């Protein structure tokens, strides 16, 4: 199987899990979405969601050679807006992966990040974005539990 196909499969599974987490967040009130909880790098559920999606968008822009670290508050105005943001970012990543060759994905090359220039492997960068989604699913799950609304079982990595 080609690397792009493997990454596409992992990407699809990660986004299915994240979409479930996002849908669960839609059951929280606006006050709960914006309740600051100690011990989290991004202290609210809304900020966790926006960051996780925005990080994938950012890193794909780095791989594509057009670093974009901008943020748009409208992307996180509502859970529906966050879902639309997630869907756009997922589609952009999917389109990139569908057109990427194994050589493009595995060749170390210079990329510009907000930390400066670095020699990176696109496949590693893209895999990290998906692992990063799961990290934030865990953060959001803990936050929802603290808010009295635990995530239901079955939202972890789908094996089928």
N, C-alpha and C positions, 0 to 999 in steps of 0.2 A: 504494500500500500504506500502511496506517495505521502510525503510529509504534509503537504497541503491538505490532503484528505483526512489524515489523522488530526491535524489541528482544527479542521472544520468540524469534525465529530466532537472533539473536546469542547470547542467553542459553543456548539449547539447545546450540549449537555449543561455547560456552565450557565448559559443564558436561560435555559429552562428552569434551573434551580433559582437563579437570581430573579426571574420573573415571578416565581411563586412567592419569594420573599417580599418583593415589591407589592404584589397583590395583597399579601397579609398586611403590609404597612398601610394599605388603603383602608383598612378597618380601624386604624387609629384616628383619633381626633386631631385637628390641626395643633391643638395645645400639646398633645402627646408627641406628635412628630417633632415639635420644637422644644421639648423638655430637655434641658441640659443635664446630662448624667456624668458624674465624675468618673475618671478612670479610662476614658475613651479619647483617642486622638482627635476624632471629630465627635463633639459631645452630644449631637442630636441625631435621631434616626434620619431626618431629612438630609443632614450634611453627610452622613455615612453613605446614603444612597447616591447623592449627587457626586461625591468624590469617587466612588467605585466606578460609576459610569464614565465620569470625566477622565479618569486615569486611563481607561482603555482608549478613549478618543485621543488623548494626549500621546500615548505611546505609539499608536498607529500612525499619527502624524509625524512622529520622529522617524519611524521606519520608512514612511513615504517621502521623507526629505523636506517636510514643510511643518516644522515644529509649531504647534499651536497649544499654548497653555492658557488660552482665554477661558473665561467662565461667563455664563449667561444666567442671571438669576431667574429668568423666565423658565429655564429648563427644570427648575426645582420648585416652581410656584405651587404645584399641586402634585399629588401622586400620579394623576393622569399625565401631566407634563413630564414627570420623571419616566413614566413608562414609554412615552413617545421618544424621549431622549435616548433611553435604553435601546429601543427598536432601531432608531437611526444609526446609533453607534454600532450595534450588532450587525446591521446590514452593510455598513461601510467595511467593517472587518471581514465579513463573509465575502464581499465582492473582491477585496484585496486577496484573500486566501484562494478564492476560485481561480484567480489569474496568476498566482505566484508559482514559479517553477521550484523544484527542489534546490537547484543551484542558488536561486535568489534567496530562498529561506535559510540556507545553511552556510552561505558565504559570509565570513566576518568582514564588516565594512565600516567605514567612518560614518558616524551619525552625530548630529548636533542635538544636545539635550539642554535643558535649562541649567545644568551643571557644567556645560561646556561640551567639547567634542570628545567622543569615545569610540572605540572599536567594538562593535556589538554584532551579534548574530541575530538576524530578524526572528528566526524561529524561537530563540530564547526569550526575546522581548515579548513576542506574542503569547507564548506559553505563560509567562509571568503575569500578563494581564488577566488571564483566566484563573490562575491560582489566586490572584489578588481579589477577584470577585468572591471566591469562597472564604477568604479571610474576612471580608466585610459582611458576608452572610452570617458568619459566626458572631461578629460584633453586633450586627443588627438583631440577631436572635437573642443575645444576652441582654440587649437594651429592651427589647420587647418583653422579655421575661421580667425585667425590673419594673416595667410599666404595667405589669399585670396582664399582658396579652402574649403568652408564649406562642411561638410558631408551632403549627401542627407538625406531626411527624411526616416524613416522606419528602421533604424538600431538599434532601442532600443529593449528592451526585447520582443522577439516574443511570443505572447500569444497563437498562434495556432501551 
